[in-house]
């Protein structure tokens, strides 16, 4: 059986329709931040095991950006949220 991701717009879809893009837990530096801060943001990453939030793009479906929380060791998907909704929620917190 294929692995399925439940898109909030399209319902359950095969994982091959999606592409993983980046870490959704990082905070982008201010545009005028120094080069060292930008270097750390762009290139330095922890590769931790366990639950992790990532930006995924539903490239072969609704083309929406999503925030997927999954376990990087077991690949179990715990939640999928539209990235616009996740950003609004994080901004209100």
Secondary structure, 3 states (H helix, E strand, C coil): CCCEEEECCCEEEEHHHCEEEEECCCCCCCCCCCHHHHHHHHHCCCCCCCEEEEEEECCCCCCCEEEEEEECCCCCEEEEEEHHHHHHHHHHC
